[in-house]
Amino acid sequence: MKNPLHYIHKYQHRSKQILGIDYKQFLELVKQAENKHQERQVLWERKKIRVNAPGGGRKPKLTIAEQVCLCLFYLRQMPTFEILGMHFNISKTEANDTFHYWLKVLRLVLPSSLLEQVESQESDYAIVQEMLMEFELLVDSYEQPRERPSDKKVQQEYFSGKQKRHTLKSQVVSLPEAKDIVDIVVGAKGPTSDISLFRNQQQRFSRLQSFKGDKGYQGGKNISTPQKKPRQGKLTSEQKAENKVFSSNRIFIEHIIRLIKIFRIASLRFRLHSPVYEQIIFTVCGLVRLRIGSLVLPT
């Protein structure tokens, strides 16, 4: 099988289809991931009780660029680890270990949302909250199928009547015109209502922050929704026109969710262990922010 890294070096314009980000963004991400990897290695060496001299042991078969490429390729295409190993000429066990190691590194490099990017500095967080008051933020949720739990009680907790399967629900808040992911909640149980998720997530914003959502958010505070058809009644032509304008402004949150689902790990049935789900979706959101240009990696 052809090595995906060799392929995108040859056909740079196809990088988005293969890895989810363009070729230039991939090269920048490799540099940042390598820097973070070296920092982790230094910390690990300090804690390690060394028996062999530095530089001993088996050398890795893949370069750092190939290892980062392997991680992105899995997130974008979601092959089995055996097929992933065949692409990079390594065993499926090594492919699995490589993916999970670099997933942790990419998670450190790629903040999943604007709020996460500034939450470590209280002053910046307050400034961003105040700045967001100028916008009416868009909010929506989506569900992703998961493996059927073995425990019957857990099956009931995750079974979504809407999807007719066991699902995990995530909720995204974005700027108007899909300019950035402002915040995201990941891994809620499928039957959880949109309005319940929103009320919990709303606490991360200013009390006066306004939002825009679909009919599932009716009854929420500071959130505008389309006009609902009255029981045994009809909407007037003016109300229908207002709903059409409302939907045209709100549709951009659907574009963000579509970009997240381009990465098949976030759209197909999730078959890895549940504890890693949050880390994966946050990393995918970071890649989406990098793709649309709202996240600029330091040089």
ABEGO torsion letter per residue (X at the ends): XBBAAAAAAABAAAAAAAAGBBAAAAAAAAAAAAAAAAAAAAAAAAABBBABBBGBEBBBABBAAAAAAAAAAAAAAGBBAAAAAAAAGBBAAAAAAAAAAAAAAAAAABBABAAAAAAABAAAAAAAAAAAAABBBBBBBBBBBBBBBABAAAAAAABBAAAGBBBBBBBBBBBBGGABBABBBBGBBAABBAAAAAAAAAAABBAABBBBBBAAABGBBGBBBBBBBBBGBBBBAAAAAAAAAAAAAAAAAAAAAAAAAABAAAABBBABBAAAAAAAAAAAAAAAAAAAGABBBBX
